[in-house]
Amino acid sequence: MVTCSKCGFGNQETARFCSNCGNSLEAARPIEGERRFATVLFADVARSTAIAERLDPEDWALVMNGAFGFMNASVSRYGGTVSRLMGDAILALFGAPIAHEDDAERAVRAGLEIQAAARAHAGAVRQRYGVDFELRVGINTGTAVLAFVGDAVKTEYTAMGDAANVAARLQSAAAPGTVLISADTYRLVHAVFDVQPLGPLDMKGKEAPVKAYQVTGVRAVPGQARGLEGLGSPLVGRDAQFEALRAALDDLDKGTGAVAVIVGEAGLGKSRLIAELRKRHEERAQVGGWLETRAISYGQAIPYYPWRTLGRQIIGAGEMDGAEAVREKLGAWAKRLELKGTDLPSTKRCWRSREKRAGRRSLRCLATPSSTACRPPS
């Protein structure tokens, strides 16, 4: 039975309107939602009211359509769901309706990618309209009720609860161009990202201050995400496997390389075995470099993603570095090794059109005009 909130009359479960007074019964029905552990991302335009005041409404719509395009693409790329578009902001959910083991990391990566794309978008906006375009991003992880809310006129899938409220407050407190995360999110991603602690922040509507961290970038080498910091236990039952890996590691000092494949079901200790091997490597007298990379589910669309990540580590390039910065670091790395052909001219200035024949362009490298080995980029 559904009780009318206006007159108190009891109606049948299938009734949409009160049989006594005609009042809508949609608000009186319990929300059919799902309680989920999810990460909520809020992103909005800083100083949007002042910008919209200076622009024609059609121009402002073009600016925001471009912004929504790269924000939605970033959220989708990392497996999130865009729940709402709110004029100059978006609400995105990670962990609903599809959950992943690394939803918090996915959300932060999406936030960083959104800010990188916003900087490129800001240049075009500034050149065309003469206004500064900047985004603020807030991310929080917690328990929320995820449900379709609304009525017959309008329905949307959204998150309700304090987790979404904190994400919105973090977004409001973030400096333009930055990504702010809560302590709950930080505990899940601290091994992957470099952060700057901002301490407890007073937020509207919150009785106690909320600890916040500003994400400054992706770590070149991720830390240990599993286990409890400061606590450890000996590796048990893996002596044979560890000795095989240790022998292969020691052979590196003799110039002998090897490939080891570790296969096992989830939870058998593959990551722990590698962690112990790394510890052994760092304790050796002649310590060399240790590089790690991994295949990730949201990198399936990126060709050779693990090897690209490994290559960036080798030359000292971060994941957020652009193509120009990576090219410069690659050239510096090649020069340190005294490799031939280390002049790596910028793609932007390397090629120019020499002539047009039959509708086709003939391209020549400005750095080495006579070289036949240097080819134009595809």
N, C-alpha and C positions, 0 to 999 in steps of 0.2 A: 504494500500500500504506500502511495505517495501522498504526503500531507502538504496541502497548499500553504505556502508561507504567508499568504495575505489573509485568508479567512479561516484557516485551520481545518478545512474540510478534507476528509480522507477519500482519495481517488484510487482507481485501479492502476496497476503497474504500467499498463499500456497507454494510459491517458496522457496526452500532451498538454491539455488545458484543463483547468479546474471545472468540474461539473457544476459547482455552486456559483462561482463568481467569474469564471472565464479567464482567470489569471494563468500565465504560462507556467508550466511545471518543470521546465528544463533546469532552472536554477536549483530546484529542490531535490533533484536526483543526485545521488552520490557520483563523484567523478571516478570513472573506471580507468585508473592509471596503474603504472608499474613503478615500484620503488627500486631505484637503481643507483649504483655507485658510478658517477660519471664526472667528466670534466667539462666545465662550462667556459666558453670564450665569449667575451664582449669586445667589440671594436667599434669605435665611433670617430667622427671627424672633430678635431680640436677647433674651437672657435668657429663652429659651423654657422651660428646665428650671424656673426659679423660678416662672414664670407657670403652667405646667402643674401644679406642686405645689399652688398655691393654688386651682385651679379643679377642679370636677368633670370627669371625663373627657368627659362628654357636652357640657358647656359649652365645653371646650377644642376639641372636634371642631367645634362650631358656629363658634367664632372662626376656626379654620383653614380651614374650608370657605368662609367669607366671604373670607378672604385669598387662597386659591387661585383663587377666582372672578375677582377683579380682576387678579391676577398673570397668570393664563392669558389673560385678555382682552387685556391690554397686549401680551404677547408675540405673540399671534395678530394683533393690529391692525398690527403692524410687520413681519409676514411671518416671524416666528420659529417655532421648533418647540419645544414643551415636551417635553423628553426624559424627565425623571424628576420625580416628586413624592416627597419624602423626609421625611415626618412634619411638619416645620416649615420645609421649604425646597423650592425648585425649581431644576432645571438646565434652561436653555434654550439652544438653538443658533440662530445666525443665519448663514446661508450653507450650510445643509444641512437637508434634502436639496435645497432650491431656493436658488440663489445669486443675489445682487443686487450691483450695483456699490457700494452704500452700506450693506452689512450692519453695519459697525461703528457707523455713525451710527444705524441703526435700533435696535441694541442699547442704545445710550446713551439714546436717546429713550424706549425701553421702560422702562429703569431709572428715569428721572426720573418717568415717568408712574406707575410702580408706587409710588414714594415719595409722590407726590401723593395717590394713592388710599389709601395706607396711613395717611396723616395723617387723612383723613376717617374711615376705618375705626377708627382709634385712639380718636376721640372717642366713637363708639358703644360700643366695648369698655370704655372708662373709665367711662362713665355706667352701663353695665349691670353690669359685674363689678368695677369699682374697681381695675383693673390697667392698667399702661402697656404699650401695644403699639407696637413699633417694628421696622422692617426694616433689614437691611444688604444692600447690593448690591455685588457685585464683577464686573468685566468684563475679559476679556482676549482678545486676538486672536492667532492663530497657527495652525500646522499641527497637525492632529489626524487620527487614524484614526476615521472614523465608520462604525459597523457595528452589526448586530444581534448582540447577545451573549447568552449564556445557554444553556439546554438545552431539552429537550422540555417541562419543567415551567414555565419562565418565560423569556421572551425580551423584550429591550427595545433600542431604538435609542439609542445613546449615543456620546459622544466620549471617546476614550482618548488619553492623551498629556500632555505637560507643559502644553499650553495650558489644558486643563481644570483641572489641578492649581493653576496660578497664579491662575485665576479664583476657585477655592475659597479660596485663601490671602488674596486681596484682599478677599473677602467677610468673612473672619474678622477682618481688620485694619481694616475700615471702621468708623467711628463710627456708632452707631444713627441712622437717618434720612438717611444719605448714600449716594452712589454713588461707588465707587472704581474707577479704570481704570488699566491698565498703560501703560507708555511705548509699546508697540506699538499699542495702541488710540488713544492720544493723537495719534500721528503721522497717523492717518487722520481724526481728528475735530476737531483743534485749531482749524480755521477756523469751526466751527459752534457750539462750546460754550465757555463761560467755565469755566476750571478754576483750581484752587489747587494748586500743586506741593507735594507732601509730602516730596519727596526720597527717597532709597533707604530701603527698609524691610526689616529682617531678617525672613525668613519661615521657618517650620518646614520642614525638608527641602530648602531651597534653599541651595546653596553660596555664592552671591553675593547681595547685597541686590537687591531689585526696586524700580525707580523707580515711584512711584505718584502719581496726580493725583486730586484730589477735584473732581467736576463740580458746579459751583454753579448752572448754568442754561444756557439757550439764548441765544446772542448775538442781539441785536436786529437787527444787520446782519451776515450771515455774511462772513467774510474770504475771501481767495483760497485755494482748496484745491489748485489745480493749479500745476505748475511747482516749481522749486527756490528756496527762500528765499535771497535775496541774489544770485541769478543772473537775468539777463535777456537778451533778444535783440530786435532791431528787428522790427517787423511788416513782412512782405514780401508783395507781390502783392495787397494789399487797399486800394490807394490810392483807387480810385473809390468803393468801399463806405464807407471811413472818411470821405472828404470829404462824402459825402451825409449821414452821421450827424452829422458835426461841424457842417454847415450847419444841420441841424434843431435841434441843441443851442444854437447861437448865436442862433437865432430866438426862443428862449425869453426872452431879454433884451428882445425887442421885443414880448413878449406874444403871440406866435404859437406855438401848440402843434402837435404832429404825432404821428402814429403810424407807426412803422417796423417792418416785419416782416422778419426775417432767416431765410432758409430754406436748409438745406444738410444734407448727409449728416454722420453722426457723424465727428468728427476733422478737419473742414474749417476749424475755427478760429472758430466762432461765439462761443464764450465768450471767446476771446482778443480778438476785435474789440470786444466789450462792455467788456472790461477796459481796452483802450486808450482807448475813449471816456470811461470813468470817469476815467482818468488825465488826459485832456485837460480834463475838467470841473473836476477839483480844482486844475488849474494856472491856471485862469482867474482874473482879478482879482475879478470879482463871483461868488463861490462861493455857490451855493444848495444846497438839500438834494439828496441822492442816495439814493433808496430802491430796493431790489431785492426781488423776490419770485419764486417759482418754483413750478411744478406738480410735485408729487412723487407717485410711484407709490402710496405708502401713504396719501396724502391723498385718494384717489379717492372714499372714502365720506363725505367732509366737504364739504358744499355750498360752493361759492365759496372753496375753501381759499386760492388765491393772493391773492384780494382781501381776505380776512379777515386774512391775514398782513400785507398791505400796510397795511390800516387800523390794525392794532396798532402798526406802526412809526410811522405818522403821529401817533398820539396818545401815543406813548411807552410802550406796554404790551408787556410781554414775553409770550412764548408760554406761560409757566407761570403767568401771572396769572389769577386766577379771574374769574368774571363780575362780582362786586362791585367788584373793583379796576379792571377794564376800564371799568365804568360810571362810576366816579368820575373816571378819567382822561379819558374822553370828555366828561364834563361840564366839566372844567377846560379842556380844549382848546376847546370851544365858547365858553366864557366869554372866553377870550383873544382869540377872533375877534369877540367882541361879537355873537354870534348870538342871535336871539330864541329863547325857549323852552329855555333852558339848564338849568332846574331838572330834574334827572333823579333823582327819588326812587327809593329802593331798592325793587326788586320785592317783597322780603320784607315791607316795611311799607306798600307803596303800596296794595295791594288788600285789602279785607275783605268779608266777606259782610254785605250789608245786610238781606236778607230772603230767605225761601224761599217761592216760589209755584209750585204744581203741580210740585214736585220740581226746580225750576230756581233757580239762584242769580242774584240781581241784584247786580252788582259796581259799585262807585263808587271813583274815585281819591281817596285821602285828601289828596293834595297840591293838586289842583284839582278839588274835588267837582262844580263846575258845568260843567266842560269836557266838551264832546261829542267833541272831537278825541282825547282820551286814551282809549285802549282797553285792556282787560285783556289781560295776556299770554296767549298760547295755551298 
